[in-house]
Amino acid sequence: MTENKQVRVRFAPSPTGGLHLGGVRTVLYNYLFAKKHNGTFVLRIEDTDQTRFVEGAEAYIYECLDWCGLVPDESPLKGGAFGPYRQSERKPIYKQYAEKLIEAGHAYYAFDTPDELERMRQQFKTAANPSPQYDARVRQQMKNGLTLSAAEVQSLIQAGVPYVIRIKMPTDETITFHDLIHQDVSFDSNVVDDKVLIKADGMPTYHLAVVVDDFLMQISHAFRGEEWLSSAPVHIKLWEYLFGLDKMPQWAHLPLIMGPHGKLSKRDGSKYGFPVFAMNWTDPRSHEFTEGFREKGFLPEAFVNLLAMLGWNDGTGDEIFEMDALLERFSIDRVHKSGAQFDYEKARWFNQEWLKKRAPEALLTDVRQVLSRVGIDANDNAYLTTVIGLVRERCVLLSDFIQQAGYFFSTPESIDFDSIREGWNNAKQAFFRDFVNGLSALDAWHVAAIEPLFKQYAETHQLKPGSLQLPLRLMLVGGKFGPSVLEIAATIGKKETLQRITHCMQTLNAKS
């Protein structure tokens, strides 16, 4: 942290779709940095590109951050002293700064039509330069305020000819800045094109808007993805020309999150079967559905924890962090320079650890919601708490509670009879017949009463208790999973236990 400047950070997404886990990690690092330094976390919606605006995307962003517990201090919803917080509502602000740049000779009007721009790309295309840019060399061949007289420019504007405003990048200059992650970074101004600052519709581009808004909102630190590093020279010159470099926030360009074959993408999620968005997202234009971490069955604490570790560590080797610990230990200088590899199995491990870490009572709402989706009513808090305590260490995702806990609430719809029949004989049949009679006579119903009876009848029939536990489990559960089978019997109750064993015995007898 520098100077004694009050820390103000911002997350500035475009409402164009679902929130990728890389975006949420940017939120998290902003949030942690702000809270650690008693600063302010701002959410600003960058919706200047109305052609890419997607209905519902802004509401999705709010819901996502709320689920993660990363609630901004200032936003379009909460307001604040530096609003409005949607760039589309700040449109009148930007033009004056673009005009100021033109007056100082740092920007110019450009009247090139789309056809003229395409001809330029074809005319200047070479093997060494297959994608020509509108740069210092090309701008002198185009229709703009640098090649036209002032009178011609005014005449075109008054005639209503569409135009954009472009920054005039300097030539033969090394542009350098200090990044909190990448240290000193330099660019050759000759290879940077003259970016559009104001579009033909009067809306600013990201380049102008982000600089103006960061200045007006007094942003002290700007953390953003590494993909924006190439735009840094344009932004640095805008800061220099408009406000002075001493007013520029400190920057940190966060490393990319990598998938199996490069930067993690939605395509990776579709191909490999893991989520890449924080929550479910259905694009209203294409109706394409993308599964999210929340709906996959991740706890928000686990999701935040795994994001924190994607490109950062505190040097201790610890991996499980509650929010208080993250706030205490987080430092931007321990963010890695290289891209972080996303490992879905590791993500699942984080969630499993958090399921074990959470008290059963704290999982009631989440597990009840999951069970309700498959028609299981689990409204008895005491009973559900007991069940969660028995099975949570066997669950990786919340959705696993459907299999691991469902049989506590209803008789299994299917039984793996083939596995029961393996090793089934007259002695086992006789054991279960006597065991049912013995259970029926029990007055107390708990493991301490059931277990001696189980062992007693096993000894009577000269059978090893271990050889009887699997068929009993299959009768009660339906499959080869679950906690101690006698704990299951004790929990589901005497009547249900007897009914399930009797039903299976009758089915086995009928098919033998």
C-alpha positions as CSV (number, residue, x, y, z in Angstrom):
1,M,0.0,0.0,0.0
2,T,1.3,3.4,-0.8
3,E,1.3,7.0,0.4
4,N,-1.3,7.2,3.1
5,K,-4.0,7.1,0.5
6,Q,-7.4,5.7,1.6
7,V,-7.8,2.4,-0.1
8,R,-10.6,2.3,-2.7
9,V,-10.8,-0.7,-5.1
10,R,-13.3,-1.6,-7.7
11,F,-14.6,-4.6,-9.6
12,A,-16.0,-3.4,-12.9
13,P,-17.7,-6.2,-14.9
14,S,-19.7,-5.8,-18.1
15,P,-23.2,-7.2,-18.0
16,T,-22.7,-9.5,-20.9
17,G,-23.1,-13.0,-19.4
18,G,-22.4,-15.3,-16.5
19,L,-19.6,-14.5,-14.1
20,H,-16.6,-16.7,-14.8
21,L,-14.6,-18.0,-11.8
22,G,-11.7,-15.8,-12.9
23,G,-14.0,-12.8,-12.5
24,V,-15.0,-13.9,-9.0
25,R,-11.3,-14.3,-8.1
26,T,-10.7,-10.7,-9.1
27,V,-13.6,-9.7,-6.9
28,L,-12.2,-11.7,-4.0
29,Y,-8.7,-10.2,-4.2
30,N,-10.2,-6.7,-4.4
31,Y,-12.4,-7.5,-1.5
32,L,-9.6,-9.0,0.7
33,F,-7.3,-6.1,-0.1
34,A,-9.9,-3.5,0.7
35,K,-11.0,-5.1,4.0
36,K,-7.5,-5.8,5.1
37,H,-6.7,-2.1,4.8
38,N,-10.0,-0.7,6.1
39,G,-10.8,0.4,2.6
40,T,-13.9,0.5,0.3
41,F,-14.9,-2.1,-2.2
42,V,-16.8,-0.6,-5.2
43,L,-18.9,-2.4,-7.8
44,R,-19.1,-0.5,-11.0
45,I,-21.1,-1.8,-14.0
46,E,-19.3,-1.1,-17.3
47,D,-22.2,-1.2,-19.8
48,T,-21.0,1.2,-22.4
49,D,-21.1,-1.4,-25.1
50,Q,-24.9,-1.7,-25.5
51,T,-24.5,-4.1,-28.4
52,R,-23.2,-6.8,-26.0
53,F,-25.7,-6.0,-23.1
54,V,-27.5,-9.1,-21.9
55,E,-30.8,-8.9,-20.0
56,G,-30.5,-10.3,-16.5
57,A,-26.7,-10.3,-16.4
58,E,-26.4,-7.4,-13.9
59,A,-28.9,-9.1,-11.5
60,Y,-26.8,-12.3,-11.9
61,I,-23.7,-10.4,-10.8
62,Y,-25.4,-9.1,-7.6
63,E,-26.8,-12.6,-6.8
64,C,-23.4,-14.2,-7.4
65,L,-21.5,-11.8,-5.1
66,D,-24.2,-12.1,-2.5
67,W,-23.9,-15.9,-2.5
68,C,-20.1,-15.6,-2.2
69,G,-20.4,-13.2,0.7
70,L,-18.4,-10.5,-1.2
71,V,-20.8,-7.7,-0.9
72,P,-19.6,-4.3,-2.2
73,D,-19.7,-1.1,-0.1
74,E,-20.8,1.0,-3.0
75,S,-22.7,-0.2,-6.1
76,P,-25.7,0.6,-8.3
77,L,-27.8,-1.1,-5.7
78,K,-26.3,0.4,-2.6
79,G,-25.4,3.8,-4.0
80,G,-22.6,6.0,-2.6
81,A,-20.9,9.3,-2.8
82,F,-19.3,8.7,-6.2
83,G,-22.4,7.5,-8.3
84,P,-23.9,6.8,-10.6
85,Y,-22.2,3.4,-10.7
86,R,-23.4,2.4,-14.2
87,Q,-21.3,3.8,-17.0
88,S,-24.3,4.1,-19.2
89,E,-25.7,6.6,-16.7
90,R,-22.4,8.6,-16.8
91,K,-22.4,9.1,-20.6
92,P,-22.3,13.0,-20.5
93,I,-19.2,12.9,-18.3
94,Y,-16.8,11.3,-20.8
95,K,-17.1,13.5,-23.9
96,Q,-15.7,16.5,-22.1
97,Y,-12.5,14.6,-21.3
98,A,-12.2,13.4,-24.9
99,E,-12.6,17.0,-26.1
100,K,-9.9,18.1,-23.6
101,L,-7.6,15.5,-25.2
102,I,-8.3,16.8,-28.7
103,E,-7.6,20.4,-27.6
104,A,-4.2,19.3,-26.2
105,G,-3.4,17.4,-29.4
106,H,-3.5,14.0,-27.7
107,A,-6.6,12.7,-29.5
108,Y,-8.4,13.4,-32.8
109,Y,-11.6,12.9,-34.7
110,A,-11.7,10.0,-37.2
111,F,-14.3,9.8,-39.9
112,D,-13.4,6.5,-41.5
113,T,-16.3,4.3,-42.6
114,P,-16.3,0.5,-41.9
115,D,-15.6,-0.1,-45.6
116,E,-12.6,2.3,-45.5
117,L,-11.2,0.6,-42.4
118,E,-11.5,-2.8,-44.1
119,R,-9.7,-1.5,-47.2
120,M,-7.0,-0.2,-44.9
121,R,-6.5,-3.7,-43.3
122,Q,-6.2,-5.2,-46.8
123,Q,-3.9,-2.5,-48.2
124,F,-1.4,-2.6,-45.3
125,K,-1.6,-6.3,-44.8
126,T,1.8,-8.1,-45.2
127,A,3.2,-11.5,-44.2
128,A,5.0,-9.7,-41.3
129,N,1.9,-7.8,-40.4
130,P,-1.2,-9.8,-41.2
131,S,-3.5,-7.6,-39.0
132,P,-2.6,-4.0,-39.5
133,Q,-3.6,-1.6,-36.8
134,Y,-4.8,2.1,-36.9
135,D,-1.4,3.3,-35.6
136,A,1.1,6.1,-36.1
137,R,2.0,5.1,-39.6
138,V,-1.5,4.2,-40.8
139,R,-3.3,7.2,-39.3
140,Q,-1.6,9.5,-41.8
141,Q,-3.3,7.7,-44.6
142,M,-6.8,7.9,-43.2
143,K,-9.7,10.4,-43.0
144,N,-9.2,12.0,-39.6
145,G,-8.4,15.2,-37.8
146,L,-4.7,14.8,-38.5
147,T,-5.0,14.6,-42.3
148,L,-8.0,17.1,-42.7
149,S,-8.0,20.8,-42.0
150,A,-9.8,22.1,-39.0
151,A,-12.4,23.6,-41.3
152,E,-13.0,20.3,-43.0
153,V,-13.3,18.6,-39.6
154,Q,-15.9,21.1,-38.4
155,S,-17.8,20.8,-41.7
156,L,-18.1,17.0,-41.4
157,I,-19.2,17.2,-37.8
158,Q,-21.9,19.9,-38.6
159,A,-23.1,17.7,-41.5
160,G,-23.7,14.9,-39.1
161,V,-21.0,12.6,-40.5
162,P,-20.4,9.8,-38.0
163,Y,-17.1,9.9,-36.3
164,V,-15.1,8.4,-33.4
165,I,-12.4,9.9,-31.3
166,R,-9.1,8.2,-31.1
167,I,-6.1,8.7,-28.8
168,K,-3.0,9.8,-30.6
169,M,-0.3,7.5,-29.3
170,P,3.2,9.0,-29.2
171,T,6.0,7.6,-31.4
172,D,9.4,6.3,-30.3
173,E,8.6,6.3,-26.6
174,T,9.1,3.6,-23.9
175,I,6.1,3.5,-21.6
176,T,6.9,2.0,-18.2
177,F,4.9,1.4,-15.1
178,H,5.3,-0.6,-11.9
179,D,2.9,-3.5,-11.4
180,L,2.3,-4.9,-8.0
181,I,2.7,-8.5,-9.3
182,H,4.8,-8.2,-12.5
183,Q,7.1,-5.4,-11.1
184,D,8.4,-3.0,-13.8
185,V,6.7,-3.4,-17.2
186,S,7.7,-1.6,-20.4
187,F,6.1,-1.1,-23.8
188,D,7.2,0.3,-27.1
189,S,4.7,3.0,-28.1
190,N,5.3,2.3,-31.8
191,V,3.5,-1.0,-31.6
192,V,0.4,0.4,-29.8
193,D,-2.5,1.4,-31.9
194,D,-4.7,4.6,-31.6
195,K,-7.5,3.1,-29.6
196,V,-11.1,4.5,-30.0
197,L,-12.0,6.5,-27.0
198,I,-15.5,7.7,-28.0
199,K,-17.6,5.5,-30.3
200,A,-19.9,6.8,-33.1
201,D,-22.9,6.4,-30.8
202,G,-21.3,8.8,-28.3
203,M,-20.6,6.2,-25.7
204,P,-17.0,5.9,-24.4
205,T,-15.0,2.7,-24.9
206,Y,-13.6,0.9,-21.9
207,H,-10.2,2.7,-22.3
208,L,-11.5,6.2,-21.7
209,A,-14.3,5.2,-19.3
210,V,-12.1,3.2,-17.0
211,V,-9.5,6.0,-16.6
212,V,-12.1,8.7,-16.0
213,D,-14.2,6.7,-13.6
214,D,-11.2,5.5,-11.6
215,F,-10.1,9.1,-11.2
216,L,-13.6,10.5,-10.3
217,M,-14.2,7.6,-7.9
218,Q,-10.8,8.0,-6.3
219,I,-9.7,4.4,-6.9
220,S,-6.4,3.8,-5.2
221,H,-5.6,0.3,-6.5
222,A,-6.9,-1.4,-9.6
223,F,-6.7,-5.2,-9.8
224,R,-7.7,-6.7,-13.1
225,G,-6.9,-9.8,-15.2
226,E,-3.6,-10.2,-17.0
227,E,-5.4,-10.0,-20.4
228,W,-5.7,-6.2,-19.8
229,L,-1.9,-5.8,-19.5
230,S,-1.6,-5.0,-23.3
231,S,-4.0,-2.1,-22.8
232,A,-1.8,-0.6,-20.1
233,P,0.2,1.8,-22.3
234,V,-3.0,3.4,-23.6
235,H,-4.3,3.9,-20.1
236,I,-1.0,5.2,-18.8
237,K,-1.0,7.9,-21.5
238,L,-4.6,8.8,-20.7
239,W,-3.7,9.2,-17.0
240,E,-0.7,11.3,-18.0
241,Y,-2.6,13.5,-20.4
242,L,-5.8,14.0,-18.3
243,F,-4.9,13.8,-14.6
244,G,-1.2,13.3,-14.1
245,L,0.6,10.0,-13.4
246,D,0.7,10.8,-9.6
247,K,-3.1,10.3,-9.5
248,M,-3.0,6.9,-11.2
249,P,-4.0,3.9,-9.1
250,Q,-1.5,1.2,-8.4
251,W,-2.1,-1.6,-10.7
252,A,-2.0,-5.4,-10.2
253,H,-2.6,-7.6,-13.3
254,L,-3.7,-11.0,-12.0
255,P,-2.4,-14.2,-13.6
256,L,-4.8,-16.1,-15.8
257,I,-6.6,-19.2,-14.6
258,M,-5.5,-22.1,-16.9
259,G,-7.5,-25.0,-18.1
260,P,-6.2,-28.3,-19.7
261,H,-5.2,-26.5,-22.9
262,G,-4.6,-22.9,-22.2
263,K,-6.8,-20.2,-20.6
264,L,-9.8,-21.8,-18.8
265,S,-12.9,-21.4,-20.9
266,K,-16.5,-22.2,-21.0
267,R,-15.6,-24.8,-23.7
268,D,-13.4,-26.5,-21.2
269,G,-16.3,-26.9,-18.8
270,S,-18.5,-28.3,-21.4
271,K,-15.9,-30.7,-22.6
272,Y,-14.6,-32.0,-19.3
273,G,-17.8,-31.8,-17.3
274,F,-16.9,-29.2,-14.6
275,P,-18.4,-25.8,-14.0
276,V,-16.5,-22.6,-14.8
277,F,-19.2,-20.1,-13.8
278,A,-20.1,-19.2,-10.2
279,M,-23.8,-20.0,-10.7
280,N,-26.0,-21.5,-13.4
281,W,-26.3,-19.2,-16.4
282,T,-28.5,-19.5,-19.4
283,D,-27.8,-17.1,-22.2
284,P,-31.1,-15.5,-23.1
285,R,-29.9,-15.0,-26.7
286,S,-28.6,-18.4,-27.6
287,H,-30.4,-20.3,-24.7
288,E,-27.1,-22.0,-24.1
289,F,-26.9,-23.4,-20.5
290,T,-23.8,-23.4,-18.4
291,E,-23.7,-25.1,-15.0
292,G,-22.4,-23.2,-12.0
293,F,-20.5,-24.1,-8.9
294,R,-23.5,-23.3,-6.6
295,E,-25.8,-25.6,-8.5
296,K,-23.2,-28.3,-8.7
297,G,-23.2,-28.5,-5.0
298,F,-20.4,-26.3,-3.7
299,L,-20.6,-24.4,-0.5
300,P,-19.8,-20.7,-0.9
301,E,-17.0,-20.9,1.7
302,A,-15.4,-23.7,-0.3
303,F,-15.7,-21.8,-3.6
304,V,-14.1,-18.7,-2.1
305,N,-11.4,-20.7,-0.5
306,L,-10.4,-22.5,-3.7
307,L,-10.5,-19.3,-5.6
308,A,-8.1,-17.7,-3.1
309,M,-5.6,-20.5,-3.7
310,L,-5.8,-20.2,-7.5
311,G,-2.7,-18.0,-7.8
312,W,-1.9,-17.1,-4.2
313,N,-0.6,-18.7,-1.0
314,D,0.5,-17.4,2.3
315,G,3.8,-19.4,2.4
316,T,2.8,-21.7,5.3
317,G,1.4,-24.6,3.2
318,D,-2.1,-24.1,4.7
319,E,-4.9,-24.5,2.3
320,I,-8.2,-24.3,4.3
321,F,-9.0,-20.7,5.2
322,E,-12.0,-19.1,6.7
323,M,-12.7,-15.5,5.6
324,D,-11.2,-14.1,8.8
325,A,-8.0,-15.9,8.1
326,L,-7.9,-14.9,4.5
327,L,-8.4,-11.3,5.5
328,E,-5.5,-11.6,8.0
329,R,-3.0,-13.3,5.8
330,F,-3.8,-12.0,2.3
331,S,-1.1,-9.9,0.7
332,I,-0.9,-8.9,-3.0
333,D,2.8,-9.5,-3.1
334,R,2.2,-13.2,-2.6
335,V,0.1,-13.5,-5.7
336,H,1.9,-15.6,-8.3
337,K,3.1,-14.2,-11.6
338,S,2.4,-17.3,-13.6
339,G,-1.0,-18.7,-14.5
340,A,-2.8,-20.8,-12.0
341,Q,-3.9,-24.3,-13.1
342,F,-7.5,-25.1,-12.3
343,D,-7.9,-28.7,-11.0
344,Y,-11.5,-29.8,-10.6
345,E,-10.6,-32.7,-8.4
346,K,-8.8,-30.3,-6.1
347,A,-11.9,-28.0,-6.1
348,R,-14.0,-31.0,-5.0
349,W,-11.5,-31.7,-2.2
350,F,-11.9,-28.2,-0.9
351,N,-15.7,-28.6,-0.8
352,Q,-15.4,-32.0,1.0
353,E,-13.1,-30.4,3.6
354,W,-15.6,-27.6,4.1
355,L,-18.5,-30.1,4.5
356,K,-16.5,-31.8,7.2
357,K,-15.6,-28.5,8.8
358,R,-19.1,-27.2,9.0
359,A,-21.2,-28.3,12.0
360,P,-24.3,-30.4,11.0
361,E,-26.6,-27.7,12.2
362,A,-25.0,-25.2,9.8
363,L,-25.7,-27.5,6.9
364,L,-29.5,-27.9,7.6
365,T,-30.7,-25.3,5.1
366,D,-28.4,-26.4,2.2
367,V,-29.1,-30.1,2.6
368,R,-32.8,-29.6,3.0
369,Q,-32.9,-27.7,-0.3
370,V,-31.0,-30.4,-2.1
371,L,-33.2,-33.1,-0.8
372,S,-36.4,-31.2,-1.6
373,R,-35.3,-31.1,-5.2
374,V,-35.9,-34.8,-5.4
375,G,-39.1,-34.8,-3.4
376,I,-37.7,-35.6,0.0
377,D,-39.2,-33.7,2.9
378,A,-36.7,-33.2,5.7
379,N,-38.4,-30.8,8.0
380,D,-37.5,-32.4,11.3
381,N,-34.4,-30.4,12.2
382,A,-33.2,-32.8,15.0
383,Y,-33.5,-35.9,12.7
384,L,-31.9,-34.1,9.7
385,T,-29.0,-32.9,12.0
386,T,-28.4,-36.5,13.1
387,V,-28.4,-37.8,9.5
388,I,-26.0,-35.1,8.3
389,G,-23.7,-35.9,11.2
390,L,-23.6,-39.6,10.0
391,V,-23.0,-39.0,6.3
392,R,-21.4,-35.6,5.7
393,E,-17.8,-37.0,5.7
394,R,-18.9,-39.3,2.8
395,C,-20.1,-36.4,0.7
396,V,-18.0,-34.3,-1.6
397,L,-20.7,-32.1,-3.0
398,L,-24.1,-31.1,-1.5
399,S,-25.7,-33.1,-4.2
400,D,-24.1,-36.2,-2.8
401,F,-26.5,-36.0,0.2
402,I,-29.3,-37.2,-2.2
403,Q,-27.7,-40.7,-2.3
404,Q,-26.0,-40.6,1.1
405,A,-28.9,-39.4,3.1
406,G,-32.0,-40.2,1.0
407,Y,-32.6,-43.7,2.4
408,F,-32.9,-42.2,5.9
409,F,-36.1,-40.6,4.8
410,S,-37.7,-43.2,2.4
411,T,-37.4,-46.8,1.5
412,P,-34.9,-47.4,-1.3
413,E,-36.7,-47.7,-4.6
414,S,-34.2,-50.3,-5.9
415,I,-32.1,-52.9,-4.1
416,D,-28.9,-54.5,-5.4
417,F,-30.3,-58.0,-5.0
418,D,-27.5,-59.5,-7.2
419,S,-24.9,-58.5,-4.5
420,I,-27.1,-60.0,-1.7
421,R,-27.3,-63.3,-3.6
422,E,-23.5,-63.5,-3.8
423,G,-22.7,-65.9,-0.9
424,W,-26.3,-66.2,0.1
425,N,-27.0,-69.5,1.8
426,N,-29.4,-71.3,4.2
427,A,-27.3,-70.2,7.2
428,K,-27.6,-66.5,6.2
429,Q,-31.3,-66.9,5.5
430,A,-31.8,-68.5,8.9
431,F,-29.8,-65.7,10.6
432,F,-31.9,-62.9,9.1
433,R,-35.1,-64.8,10.0
434,D,-34.0,-65.1,13.7
435,F,-32.5,-61.5,13.7
436,V,-35.9,-60.1,12.7
437,N,-37.6,-62.0,15.5
438,G,-35.0,-60.8,17.9
439,L,-35.3,-57.2,16.8
440,S,-39.1,-57.3,17.1
441,A,-38.7,-58.2,20.7
442,L,-36.3,-55.4,21.6
443,D,-37.7,-52.7,23.8
444,A,-34.7,-50.3,23.5
445,W,-33.8,-49.2,20.1
446,H,-30.2,-48.0,19.8
447,V,-26.8,-49.3,18.6
448,A,-25.9,-50.5,22.1
449,A,-29.0,-52.8,22.1
450,I,-28.9,-53.9,18.4
451,E,-25.2,-54.8,18.2
452,P,-25.1,-57.5,20.9
453,L,-28.2,-59.1,19.3
454,F,-26.5,-59.0,15.8
455,K,-23.4,-60.7,17.2
456,Q,-25.3,-63.2,19.2
457,Y,-27.3,-64.6,16.2
458,A,-24.1,-64.5,14.0
459,E,-22.4,-66.8,16.6
460,T,-25.5,-69.0,16.8
461,H,-25.4,-69.6,13.1
462,Q,-21.6,-69.9,13.0
463,L,-21.3,-66.9,10.7
464,K,-18.8,-64.0,10.8
465,P,-20.5,-60.7,11.5
466,G,-18.5,-59.1,8.6
467,S,-20.2,-61.5,6.1
468,L,-23.6,-60.3,7.3
469,Q,-23.1,-56.6,7.3
470,L,-23.1,-56.2,3.5
471,P,-26.4,-58.0,2.9
472,L,-27.9,-56.0,5.9
473,R,-26.6,-52.8,4.4
474,L,-28.1,-53.6,1.0
475,M,-31.5,-54.4,2.6
476,L,-31.5,-51.1,4.4
477,V,-29.8,-48.8,2.0
478,G,-30.1,-50.4,-1.4
479,G,-26.4,-50.1,-2.3
480,K,-22.9,-50.5,-1.0
481,F,-22.6,-47.1,0.7
482,G,-23.4,-45.3,3.9
483,P,-22.1,-45.2,7.5
484,S,-22.1,-48.0,10.0
485,V,-25.0,-50.3,9.1
486,L,-26.1,-50.6,12.7
487,E,-26.1,-46.8,13.1
488,I,-28.4,-46.7,10.0
489,A,-30.8,-49.2,11.6
490,A,-30.8,-47.3,14.9
491,T,-31.5,-44.0,13.0
492,I,-34.3,-45.1,10.7
493,G,-36.1,-46.8,13.5
494,K,-37.4,-50.2,14.5
495,K,-40.5,-50.3,12.3
496,E,-38.6,-49.2,9.1
497,T,-35.7,-51.5,9.8
498,L,-38.0,-54.5,10.2
499,Q,-40.0,-53.6,7.1
500,R,-37.0,-53.3,4.9
501,I,-35.4,-56.6,6.0
502,T,-38.7,-58.5,5.8
503,H,-39.4,-57.1,2.3
504,C,-36.0,-58.2,1.0
505,M,-36.3,-61.6,2.6
506,Q,-39.7,-62.1,0.9
507,T,-38.3,-61.0,-2.4
508,L,-35.3,-63.3,-2.1
509,N,-37.5,-66.3,-1.2
510,A,-39.9,-65.6,-4.0
511,K,-37.1,-65.5,-6.6
512,S,-35.1,-68.5,-5.2
